[in-house]
Amino acid sequence: MLLYFLITCLSFFFFTKSLSLPPWASETKTLLSFYFIKNPFMNTLHQTKHDPASPVIDQMSVLDLPELALDCILDLLPPSGLCSMARVCSSLRERCVSDHLWEKHLKTKWGKILGPAAHREWQCYISSSTYHLDSPHHQTGNLGFAKIISLIRSLSSVFREDKQRRGYASSLPLDSSMSCYLSLETGRFWFPAQVYNRENGHVGFMLSCYDAELSYDTHTDTFQARYPPHGRRASAIEKGVTWDRIRAAPIDASPHLLHVSDSLKELKPGDHIEIQWRRNKEFPYGWWYGLVRHLESCDGDHNHCHCHLSETVVLEFNQYTVGSRWRRTMIMRDHKEEGNEEDGFYGGIRKLNCKEEIAMWKRHWPCSILE
């Protein structure tokens, strides 16, 4: 009996050793290895090496990955990677054009310079005939991306036939985040924002910030700015505007409207401000950086200073030399718009409480004092 039992066990052992693993076992191993390699939260684990002799590796598809692993991979891809993945199949294309993937890229690259006015302009743009004529979905040529390698080329090569392009365009909503990103990236969409030290740092605009329409140039990674007309003066155009000279408008209003200040009563010496100013009433306002200073009757001693109680506020613009008519001005706390045709008109005031805003102004300080 014992001998029969030993013979049976040995036979079963040699039989099982002669069997190979089923295909799903190797496939599971491959999938898990790929997932742990790509998952950024698993960096501390040892990477599993693929068996080069395994025949199932060639049969693997990215669509065979678990949903969580695939979403994680797509979330880490740059715009060019998403466009490349969109070329694989219709299923991946639907995933790669989704808003939740492109909103992150849109916010990361463009979020700081796109304000409410830009979003409104985008809605007007996509409803216009200009968008449908210029839309990147109807282009097949190289649109010239330098920083994002073959971004548009990847998209346009997905569908090279006219019928296919029409199918793709209809599958991508006009107001999608991807559409907005591509329209910004290609420079087709001109968006409203503000530019520091306009017209290449023209001496007449030092430490100012003016409204403009901007278009991105991917070849130079700079912008072209189109400023609104100043009275009878035609629109000025400036090229080569760098990212650090652009901001979203802090106040969502027309540059021709007077800003109603809400901080005049609390202004005191040492406060950083920006104030609206225009040369004459036909011109749009620009914002100018300045400081609140002590009254001439005050000795500057903070222990005895009563400047914050006075109805008069002294503003100083230190980019101008002492004695310049632009160096100082005084306004009333019930201030609306003050000035004349010779010195210009001072409008609303914004008190700057954000250190980042103050630092931005200081970064654009002129190299020398202005007259």
Secondary structure, 3 states (H helix, E strand, C coil): CHHHHHHHHHHHHHHHHCCCCCHHHHHHHHHHHHHHHHCHHHCCCCCCCCCCCCCCHHHCCHHHCCHHHHHHHHHHCCHHHHHHHCCCCHHHHHHHCCHHHHHHHHHHHHHHHCCHHHHHHHHHHHCCHHHHHHCHHHCCCCCCCCCCCCHHHHHHCCCCCHHHHHHHHHHCCCCCHHHHHHHHHCCCCCEEEEEECHHHHCHHHCCEEEEEEEEEECCCCEEEEECCCECCECCCEEEEECHHHEECCCCCCCCCCCCCCCCHHHCCCCCEEEEEEECCCCCCCEEEEEEEECCCCCCCCCCCCCHHHCCEEEEECCCECCCCCCCEEEEECCCCCEEECCCEEEEEEEECCCHHHHHHHHHCCCCCCEC
